Amino acid sequence: FILFPPPPAKGGISVTTEDLECLDTGKFLNDVIIDFYFKYLILERAPKEIAERSHVFSSFFYKRLNWKDSASKGVASYPTQHRRHQRVKTWTRNVDIFRKDYLFIPVNQEAHWYLVVICFPGLEKPQLMQWIDPAVLKMSAVESGFESQASDGLSPIGITCEEDGQERLAGVYKTWLSKGHCLYLEVEWEVRRGTPRDFTPETMSGSHCNVPLQDNSSDCGLYLLQYAESFLENPVVHFDLPLHLEDWFPQQTVRRKREEIRDLILSLYSKQLLGGGTWKS
């Protein structure tokens, strides 16, 4: 159907007619639509200054990080942190995540989409920085303006769109902040920086967010995408946890999103067809 971004750009997401069908009313968004729209937000929609300071992990990242090793592989004696990192080490070979301000991690667990955002992973201690102008949104570690509430300058935020999803999100969040998952960041830091650094629940002050909630059982993927889009448009500049973002966007914005994404894909299809792009049926 389409490949976005099209060649010669690398890392294109292939969207087929089957993927397009999950945008029908009442259906769950699949991983392809999630990854495609994230890619579109970063390349086309988000302010350039924010996009350059953000990194979006694949929707498969969390699942791959938690992959259970096969006993036949003989890796049981290999340190846990290195086993986890080994599974995904190539996923960040072209990006230094510690030079980014925001890391977005879409998570699918128990048939529900969640969003984890890690803010300022490269900061090793709290910093007070002057916030220039909300409209300008220059959010680098030296230009943004807030005092981080994280003891190590690093804050993970968990977002879910169901009223009863907070308990399940707490499980996802606890898993992410467990020593095993923090060790992924520790190994990645050591690979990139060549020095040790502790990433622990004590040094990563985080919380779930109070946000607009879905009113059905099928729109969690749409809400995840809208959370990300709203964050990229106007990143959080304070960390008085938990974050109160109940008025982040009107519910009608999400109700229109299926058709908006469908129209976007069809528009890209038309443009790529005229330009002789790559198609998949």
Secondary structure, DSSP 8 states (H G I E B T S, - for coil): -EEES-TTSSS-EEE-HHHHHTTSTT----HHHHHHHHHHIIIIIS-HHHHHTEEE--TTHHHHHT----GGG--TTS-HHHHHHHHHGGGGTT--GGG-SEEEEEEEETTEEEEEEEE-TT-SS--B-----TTT---STTT---B--STTS-EEEEE---TTHHHHHHHHHHHHHSHHHHHHHHHHHHHHHSS-----TTTS--EEEE----SSSS-HHHHHHHHHHHHHHS------SSEE-TTSS-HHHHHTHHHHHHHHHHHHHHHHHHTT-----
